[in-house]
Amino acid sequence: MGEFDIVIKNGSVVDGTGAKAKKVDIGIKDGKIIAIDDLKDSEANTTIDASDKVVCPGFIDTHSHSDLHVFAEPFISAKVRQGVTTEVIGQDGMSLAPIKDEYISSWKKAMAGLEGEYDVNWTWKSVDDYLRRLEELELGPNIAFLAPHGNIRLTAMGLDNRKPSQDELRLMEKILEQSLDEGAFGMSTGMIYPPCCYADIEEFIALGRVLNRRGAVFVTHQRSEADSILDSMDEILTIGRKSQCRIHFSHFKVAGKKNWSKLPKVMEKLDEANSEGMEVSFDQYPYVAGSTMLGVILPPWVHDGGTDKLLERLKDSEIREKIKQDIINGIPGWDNFIDFAGLDGIFVTFVKTKKNQDMVGKNLIEIGKARGKDPFEATFDLLLEEENVVGMVDFYGKEEHVVEIMKRKEHNVCTDGIMGAKPHPRLYGTFPRILGKYVREDKVLDLETAIYKMTGKPAGVLGLKNRGIIRQNYAADIVVFDPEKVIDTSSYVDPVQYPIGIEYVIVNGNILVNQGKPQPKKAGIVLRYEGR
């Protein structure tokens, strides 16, 4: 047996702190980095020659939707093969735990557009129960979990659109405390998704105080990323000020051409928060389109009471007309995806049944033509027939904004990757796209800063212990890539394409990608919050 399990030699090591690259060798044993030195005379079971390659910490995806998919494919190849060694699930206020038996059926339907549908027996109730189930899997990457506000609210008071009683609010606080005790790294909210969208600012401030006491982070898909983004940011920053919790905005953007002029004021709000000493951060995927469930095109009132009630409403022709008029005319404070992306800028990425597979890849105008109907009616039909299990990609953005947001100090990289038949290309390409397009080609970021935004920065935001940096006694989560070749190959037309230039991916000392080829095995662990 060698002195080390693995030695990585001759590489240019970028350690994840933002410091300049160094030529140094890395020795790994028992899943940890135990030496960073000149190791040319050392013995190892496996030696990796990283000449002309960059060696860096494994990438941390701070916004992932693998909550259910991990049961079907624990290796999570779309992520591991782009260098992701830690997935952060439990996003947008919608995940698998905590949950009550009586709500499982309706909740599965509600979240299927984000997490998909998989044949998994939901045996868990608490966050701990769910994480223990994940620990039984042959995980590729590590998994970290955020307690979802929607699940917490659902467990305490159901799916109703109303303010909680004092007892219900205290119960929500208690459930959040328990979830943090069981390992959640913070709480996520999805303020455009029911039941999160039914909560007012006071509810979030109360839960933010729980987070503050534990040093955990408040992660938010804010109420608006479009027309009302300035008011929405004020709400989130007020939550941070009054509760004193740390704030992290999910998939930060300004959506819709008519809202692009608001970006300077958005940046001013971040500057003001920084000047006050607030801890504010955000993540971003480097594309001008987003992806979510198609059901978000429906006004909030249509979702009241859950998916079964939504489907009943879609069967009623008079209610359909009201839905259509609300979409056309808008509702103050509601992010109207059709308004800012257009019927021709929203494309279906997956459906539940074989019947409508021919709709995948089509935009809403094309769906109307294919069905010989008004595009609104054809879309409502699709949502009804598929029981609201329909994914979408929506084109909302501007490349100059992607770059400006990326350069902010609050920024870190995420995929927000949603599985599907024709998914958003970010699922397969985000991290190599940063390294290939935005570092090598466009020179938006230097290499060390980009890697910091993928590794050390997100580890600090979450409070991950002993990860995100190449340092002695830290976990051996490591990526080796070719800086001259690394690039994404996934596109909107052909998204299921792995990147090139990712040579090795190591998770807890286990090689999962070897000379560009995947070799699945149990490597990842479930990470649990231990305080920051």
Buried (B, 14 or more C-beta within 10 A) or exposed (E): EBBBBBBBBBBBBBBBBBEEBEEBBBBBBEBBBBBBEEBEEBEBEBBBEBEEBBBBBBBBBBBBBBBBBBBEBBBBBBBBBBBBBBBBBBBBBBBBBBBEEEBBEBBBBBBBBBBBBBEBEBEBBBBBBBBBBBEEBEBBBBBBBBBBBBBBBBBBBBBBBEEBEEEBBEBBBEBBBBBBBBBBBBBBBBBBBBBBBBBEBEBBBBBBBBBBEBBBBBBBBBBBBBBBBBEBBEBBBBBBBBBBBBBBBBBBBBBBEEBBEBBEEBBEBBEEBBEEEBBBBBBBBBBBBBBBBBBBBBBBBBBBBBBBBBBEBBEEEEBBEBBBEBBEEBEEEBBBBBBBBBBEBBBBBBBBEEEBEEBBBBBBBBBBEEBEBEBBBBBBBBBBBBBBBBBBBBBBBBEEBBBBBBEBEBBBBBBBBBBBBBBBBBBBBBBBBBBBBBBBEEEBBEBBBBBBBBBBBBBBBBBBBEBBBBBEEBBBBBBBBBBEBBBBBBEBEEBBEBBBBBBBBBBBBBBBBBEBEBEBBBBBBBBBBEEB
